[in-house]
């Protein structure tokens, strides 16, 4: 049986550098969401021109956005509809977020698990992608304990908040740490649903650093606790991860590109 050649010629000689490799426009927002536009994008063309358009656009948009937000609020219009489903009830008496809370360990127990995750040498290959101080801060900010302290001095988690842009990926990072260190193979169904919805969200409003971190942690969890044998069940996760990191711009020189964003992205 003859074999056809699989070799293909390179479009550029090895000595030639792609002249468009560094031609891009990165749009970063104060909410922590980033979108990278490539060399064929009109935004990139305008940003790299000398027209002075960007500064004029920012001035105009600052005024238009105020009225736009008022209109969206009055008409209940949002591009975060998919993420808003996490906070709505279906046939269950409680929204998915509250269903998750019923399965979580206590407030102090979660803090202990987070500390153990970052101090465990066996987790070093994965915990290096996270900023311990930021993860702990996200837990304190978004995981709401009940007001009443129990006899043993601890409290249950009663709700999980998000920021105004529905960035539930912060919570997903913490829940995946719990999957790795607490639930192991017995992940509650509401938490599985939570991950499924976040992985499959198609809106452009999901490109946060925490989405990339969630996908890496999920890949690591799947490989550790539910490896399918040939790794085929990891393909979709890997595809989502590659798309996410390139859209955010994490393939660039992140220490230079995101040096002013550590307040919401964590240590770089």
C-alpha positions as CSV (number, residue, x, y, z in Angstrom):
1,X,0.0,0.0,0.0
2,X,1.5,3.3,-1.0
3,X,1.6,6.2,1.3
4,X,1.1,9.8,0.3
5,X,3.4,12.4,1.5
6,X,2.1,14.5,4.5
7,X,4.8,17.2,4.1
8,X,3.6,20.7,3.1
9,X,5.7,23.7,2.1
10,X,5.9,26.5,4.6
11,X,4.2,29.7,3.4
12,X,7.2,31.7,4.6
13,X,10.9,30.8,4.7
14,X,12.2,30.0,8.2
15,X,14.3,33.2,8.1
16,X,11.3,35.5,7.4
17,X,9.4,36.9,10.4
18,X,5.6,37.3,10.0
19,X,5.3,41.1,9.6
20,X,1.8,41.0,11.1
21,X,2.6,39.0,14.2
22,X,2.7,42.0,16.4
23,X,-0.2,43.9,14.8
24,X,-3.2,43.6,17.1
25,X,-5.5,45.7,19.3
26,X,-6.2,44.5,22.9
27,X,-9.4,45.9,24.5
28,X,-9.3,45.5,28.3
29,X,-12.1,46.6,30.5
30,X,-12.1,47.5,34.2
31,X,-14.3,44.4,34.9
32,X,-11.4,42.2,34.0
33,X,-12.7,41.1,30.6
34,X,-10.3,41.3,27.6
35,X,-10.7,40.8,23.8
36,X,-7.8,40.6,21.4
37,X,-8.4,41.7,17.8
38,X,-6.0,40.5,15.1
39,X,-4.3,42.2,12.1
40,X,-7.4,42.0,9.8
41,X,-9.8,43.7,12.3
42,X,-11.0,47.2,11.6
43,X,-10.3,48.1,15.3
44,X,-6.7,47.1,14.8
45,X,-6.4,49.2,11.6
46,X,-7.9,52.3,13.4
47,X,-5.8,51.8,16.5
48,X,-2.6,51.6,14.5
49,X,-3.4,54.6,12.4
50,X,-2.4,58.2,13.2
51,X,-5.8,59.6,12.8
52,X,-6.3,60.4,16.5
53,X,-9.6,58.5,16.1
54,X,-9.3,56.4,19.3
55,X,-9.1,59.3,21.7
56,X,-12.0,61.1,20.0
57,X,-14.0,57.8,20.1
58,X,-13.3,57.3,23.8
59,X,-14.5,60.8,24.6
60,X,-17.7,60.3,22.5
61,X,-18.3,56.8,23.9
62,X,-18.0,58.0,27.5
63,X,-21.1,60.1,26.9
64,X,-23.0,57.7,24.7
65,X,-22.5,54.7,27.1
66,X,-24.3,56.5,29.9
67,X,-27.5,56.8,27.8
68,X,-27.0,53.3,26.4
69,X,-26.9,51.8,29.9
70,X,-30.0,53.6,30.9
71,X,-31.8,52.3,27.8
72,X,-30.6,48.7,28.5
73,X,-31.8,48.9,32.0
74,X,-35.2,50.3,31.1
75,X,-35.7,47.8,28.3
76,X,-34.1,44.8,30.2
77,X,-31.6,44.2,27.4
78,X,-28.4,42.4,28.1
79,X,-25.8,40.2,26.3
80,X,-25.3,38.3,29.6
81,X,-28.6,36.4,29.3
82,X,-26.9,33.0,29.3
83,X,-25.0,33.8,32.5
84,X,-28.1,35.2,34.1
85,X,-29.7,31.7,33.9
86,X,-27.5,30.7,36.8
87,X,-29.5,33.0,39.1
88,X,-32.9,31.9,37.9
89,X,-35.2,29.0,38.9
90,X,-36.3,26.3,36.5
91,X,-38.6,23.5,37.8
92,X,-36.5,23.4,40.9
93,X,-37.7,25.6,43.8
94,X,-34.3,27.4,44.0
95,X,-31.9,28.8,41.3
96,X,-28.9,26.8,40.4
97,X,-26.6,28.9,42.6
98,X,-28.7,28.1,45.8
99,X,-28.8,24.4,44.8
100,X,-25.0,24.4,44.8
101,X,-24.8,26.0,48.2
102,X,-26.6,23.1,49.8
103,X,-23.7,20.8,49.0
104,X,-20.8,23.0,50.0
105,X,-18.7,22.5,53.1
106,X,-18.8,25.2,55.8
107,X,-17.2,28.6,55.4
108,X,-14.2,27.9,57.5
109,X,-13.8,24.5,55.9
110,X,-13.5,26.0,52.5
111,X,-10.9,28.5,53.7
112,X,-8.9,25.6,55.0
113,X,-9.3,23.6,51.7
114,X,-8.0,26.7,49.8
115,X,-5.0,27.0,52.0
116,X,-4.3,23.3,51.7
117,X,-4.5,23.4,47.9
118,X,-1.9,26.1,47.7
119,X,0.4,24.5,50.3
120,X,0.2,21.0,48.8
121,X,3.3,20.2,46.9
122,X,1.4,17.6,44.8
123,X,-0.7,20.5,43.4
124,X,2.3,22.7,42.5
125,X,2.0,21.9,38.8
126,X,-1.5,23.4,38.7
127,X,-1.8,25.9,41.5
128,X,1.0,28.1,39.9
129,X,-1.6,29.4,37.4
130,X,-3.5,31.1,40.3
131,X,-2.8,33.9,42.7
132,X,-3.5,32.7,46.2
133,X,-4.3,36.1,47.6
134,X,-6.7,36.8,44.7
135,X,-8.5,33.5,45.0
136,X,-8.9,34.0,48.8
137,X,-10.2,37.5,48.2
138,X,-12.7,36.2,45.6
139,X,-14.0,33.7,48.1
140,X,-14.4,36.4,50.8
141,X,-16.1,38.7,48.3
142,X,-18.5,36.3,46.5
143,X,-19.3,33.3,48.9
144,X,-21.9,34.6,51.3
145,X,-22.1,32.8,54.7
146,X,-25.3,32.8,56.8
147,X,-25.4,35.4,59.6
148,X,-26.0,33.0,62.4
149,X,-22.9,31.3,63.8
150,X,-23.5,27.6,64.7
151,X,-22.6,26.1,68.0
152,X,-19.2,24.8,66.6
153,X,-18.4,28.4,65.6
154,X,-18.8,27.9,61.8
155,X,-21.4,29.0,59.2
156,X,-22.9,27.6,56.0
157,X,-22.6,29.2,52.6
158,X,-26.1,30.5,51.6
159,X,-25.4,32.2,48.3
160,X,-22.7,32.9,45.7
161,X,-22.5,36.4,44.2
162,X,-21.0,37.6,41.0
163,X,-19.9,41.0,39.8
164,X,-22.4,43.2,37.8
165,X,-21.1,41.6,34.5
166,X,-22.0,38.1,35.8
167,X,-18.4,36.9,36.1
168,X,-19.2,33.5,37.7
169,X,-15.9,32.2,36.6
170,X,-14.3,33.5,39.9
171,X,-16.7,31.1,41.8
172,X,-16.0,28.3,39.3
173,X,-12.2,28.4,40.1
174,X,-13.0,28.0,43.8
175,X,-15.5,25.2,43.1
176,X,-13.0,23.3,41.0
177,X,-10.5,23.5,43.8
178,X,-13.2,22.0,46.0
179,X,-13.7,19.3,43.4
180,X,-9.9,18.5,43.5
181,X,-9.5,18.5,47.2
182,X,-12.9,17.7,48.7
183,X,-15.5,16.2,46.3
184,X,-13.1,14.1,44.2
185,X,-15.2,11.7,42.2
186,X,-18.5,12.6,43.9
187,X,-19.2,16.1,42.4
188,X,-22.8,17.2,43.1
189,X,-25.1,17.4,40.1
190,X,-25.7,21.2,40.5
191,X,-22.0,21.9,40.4
192,X,-21.6,19.8,37.2
193,X,-24.5,21.8,35.6
194,X,-22.7,25.0,36.7
195,X,-19.5,24.0,34.9
196,X,-21.4,22.8,31.8
197,X,-23.2,26.1,31.4
198,X,-20.0,28.2,32.0
199,X,-18.0,26.1,29.5
200,X,-20.7,26.3,26.8
201,X,-21.6,30.0,27.1
202,X,-21.4,31.5,23.6
203,X,-21.5,35.2,24.5
204,X,-18.4,37.3,24.1
205,X,-19.0,38.5,27.7
206,X,-17.1,35.5,29.1
207,X,-13.4,36.3,28.3
208,X,-12.0,36.7,31.7
209,X,-8.7,35.4,33.1
210,X,-10.8,33.2,35.4
211,X,-12.4,31.5,32.4
212,X,-9.0,30.3,31.2
213,X,-8.1,29.3,34.8
214,X,-11.4,27.4,35.1
215,X,-10.7,25.5,31.9
216,X,-7.2,24.5,33.0
217,X,-8.4,23.3,36.4
218,X,-11.3,21.4,34.7
219,X,-8.8,19.7,32.3
220,X,-6.6,18.8,35.3
221,X,-9.6,17.5,37.3
222,X,-10.9,15.4,34.3
223,X,-7.5,14.0,33.7
224,X,-7.1,13.1,37.4
225,X,-10.5,11.7,38.3
226,X,-12.4,10.8,35.1
227,X,-9.8,10.1,32.4
228,X,-11.5,8.4,29.5
229,X,-8.5,6.2,28.5
230,X,-7.6,7.8,25.2
231,X,-8.0,11.4,26.3
232,X,-10.7,12.1,23.7
233,X,-13.0,13.6,26.3
234,X,-10.4,16.3,26.9
235,X,-10.4,17.5,23.3
236,X,-13.3,20.0,23.6
237,X,-11.9,21.4,26.9
238,X,-8.5,22.0,25.2
239,X,-10.2,23.6,22.2
240,X,-12.1,26.0,24.4
241,X,-9.0,26.8,26.4
242,X,-6.9,27.7,23.3
243,X,-9.7,29.9,22.0
244,X,-10.0,31.6,25.4
245,X,-6.4,32.3,26.0
246,X,-5.8,33.7,22.4
247,X,-9.0,35.9,22.6
248,X,-7.9,37.3,26.0
249,X,-4.3,37.8,24.7
250,X,-2.5,35.5,27.1
251,X,-0.2,34.3,24.3
252,X,1.4,37.7,24.2
253,X,4.0,39.1,26.6
254,X,1.6,39.2,29.6
255,X,4.0,41.0,32.0
256,X,4.1,43.9,29.6
257,X,0.6,43.7,28.1
258,X,-1.3,43.3,31.5
259,X,1.1,45.0,33.8
260,X,-1.5,47.6,34.9
261,X,-4.3,44.9,35.3
262,X,-3.0,42.9,38.3
263,X,-5.6,44.5,40.5
264,X,-8.3,42.3,38.9
265,X,-6.2,39.6,37.1
266,X,-4.0,38.7,40.0
267,X,-0.2,38.5,40.1
268,X,1.3,38.0,36.6
